[in-house]
């Protein structure tokens, strides 16, 4: 019973204020380290939030080629990002957009697009 009450309190606190999950930014760094397992490669931050109409810049600071590929069935976006290069994706409508690297599918991220200004 005590564990359930703590869980309810934590969930309630995380939803209070109506804030969206993720970091409020329009920049995501893609990182890798060939000396480490691919499971330790990824996107930083892994989860962001932006206002509708925002262009998000994905910069590959790693040493190998990556993509930013929509998880959606229609592949809303799929951009290639070579090492030391950047690519942008514009998010014109509100929603949650999960993505992954097409070459390294264990690399995943999420963009939450707010309808209007994000809080």
Backbone torsions as a table, in degrees:
resi	resn	phi	psi	omega
1	UNK	NA	-42.6	-178.9
2	UNK	-63.6	-40.7	179.6
3	UNK	-63.1	-41.7	179.4
4	UNK	-61.4	-43.3	179.2
5	UNK	-63.5	-40.3	178.1
6	UNK	-64.8	-43.2	178.7
7	UNK	-61.2	-44.8	178.4
8	UNK	-62.1	-40.3	179.6
9	UNK	-65.3	-41.2	179.7
10	UNK	-66.9	-44.7	178.9
11	UNK	-63.2	-44.3	179.3
12	UNK	-61.6	-40.9	-179.8
13	UNK	-67.1	-37.2	-177.8
14	UNK	-71.8	-23.1	-179.9
15	UNK	-96.1	-11.0	-177.8
16	UNK	-64.2	143.4	176.7
17	UNK	88.9	-6.9	175.8
18	UNK	70.2	12.5	-179.8
19	UNK	-69.6	150.9	176.9
20	UNK	-88.7	155.1	176.2
21	UNK	-71.5	162.1	176.0
22	UNK	94.5	163.2	-179.8
23	UNK	-84.9	138.1	178.9
24	UNK	-81.1	97.8	-178.9
25	UNK	-160.3	161.1	175.2
26	UNK	-117.5	19.6	-179.9
27	UNK	-129.2	131.3	178.0
28	UNK	-128.5	131.9	178.1
29	UNK	-97.9	132.1	174.3
30	UNK	-97.8	128.5	-177.3
31	UNK	-131.6	151.5	174.4
32	UNK	-153.1	164.6	174.5
33	UNK	-148.3	103.2	-176.8
34	UNK	-55.6	-18.3	178.3
35	UNK	-80.0	-10.0	-178.4
36	UNK	-113.7	158.9	177.6
37	UNK	-61.0	147.1	-179.8
38	UNK	-59.0	-24.7	178.0
39	UNK	-62.9	-17.1	178.9
40	UNK	-97.2	3.4	176.7
41	UNK	-89.7	161.3	178.4
42	UNK	174.7	-159.0	179.4
43	UNK	-115.8	140.0	-179.1
44	UNK	-135.1	117.6	-2.2
45	UNK	-72.3	156.8	-178.5
46	UNK	-73.6	-28.0	-176.8
47	UNK	-137.7	124.3	-179.2
48	UNK	-127.9	168.5	172.1
49	UNK	-136.1	142.3	-178.3
50	UNK	-142.8	160.6	174.4
51	UNK	-77.9	152.0	176.1
52	UNK	-56.0	136.8	-178.6
53	UNK	93.9	-2.6	-178.2
54	UNK	-80.2	139.4	171.1
55	UNK	-95.4	123.9	179.0
56	UNK	-98.6	131.6	179.1
57	UNK	-99.9	124.7	177.2
58	UNK	-107.2	117.6	-177.2
59	UNK	-112.5	125.8	-179.6
60	UNK	-87.6	102.5	177.9
61	UNK	-94.2	6.3	-179.0
62	UNK	-88.9	-166.6	-175.6
63	UNK	-111.1	-3.8	-178.4
64	UNK	-128.8	163.4	179.5
65	UNK	-68.0	140.2	175.9
66	UNK	-138.3	168.0	171.5
67	UNK	-127.7	164.5	169.8
68	UNK	-121.6	102.5	-170.0
69	UNK	-121.3	124.6	178.9
70	UNK	-59.7	140.5	175.5
71	UNK	-77.4	-17.8	-176.4
72	UNK	-61.7	151.0	-178.7
73	UNK	-58.5	-31.0	-178.7
74	UNK	-91.1	2.5	-179.6
75	UNK	46.2	66.3	-178.5
76	UNK	-51.5	-33.6	176.7
77	UNK	-147.4	150.2	178.8
78	UNK	-160.9	98.0	-176.9
79	UNK	-119.4	144.7	177.4
80	UNK	-92.7	142.3	179.5
81	UNK	-137.0	105.3	177.0
82	UNK	-73.9	160.9	176.6
83	UNK	-54.9	138.8	178.9
84	UNK	67.3	15.6	177.2
85	UNK	-120.8	169.0	179.8
86	UNK	-129.5	158.7	173.4
87	UNK	-141.9	151.1	178.8
88	UNK	-119.4	148.6	175.3
89	UNK	-130.7	128.5	178.6
90	UNK	-97.6	130.0	-179.5
91	UNK	-106.9	102.5	-173.2
92	UNK	-89.8	-13.2	-178.0
93	UNK	-134.4	151.2	-179.7
94	UNK	-66.0	148.9	177.8
95	UNK	152.1	-176.8	177.5
96	UNK	-114.9	125.2	-174.4
97	UNK	-122.2	104.5	176.7
98	UNK	-83.5	148.2	179.5
99	UNK	-145.9	169.0	179.9
100	UNK	-151.4	171.1	172.7
101	UNK	-89.3	126.7	-179.0
102	UNK	-66.4	-23.0	179.6
103	UNK	-91.3	-34.7	-177.6
104	UNK	-126.9	79.2	-170.3
105	UNK	-62.0	-13.6	176.5
106	UNK	-75.2	-12.8	174.5
107	UNK	-82.5	117.4	-176.6
108	UNK	-135.5	158.7	176.3
109	UNK	-157.7	173.4	-178.9
110	UNK	-142.7	136.7	171.7
111	UNK	-114.7	120.9	174.6
112	UNK	-98.5	120.6	-179.3
113	UNK	-105.3	119.5	-177.9
114	UNK	-81.2	149.2	173.6
115	UNK	-87.4	94.2	-172.7
116	UNK	98.4	-157.3	-177.8
117	UNK	-71.5	135.1	175.8
118	UNK	-80.0	145.9	178.3
119	UNK	-119.8	NA	NA
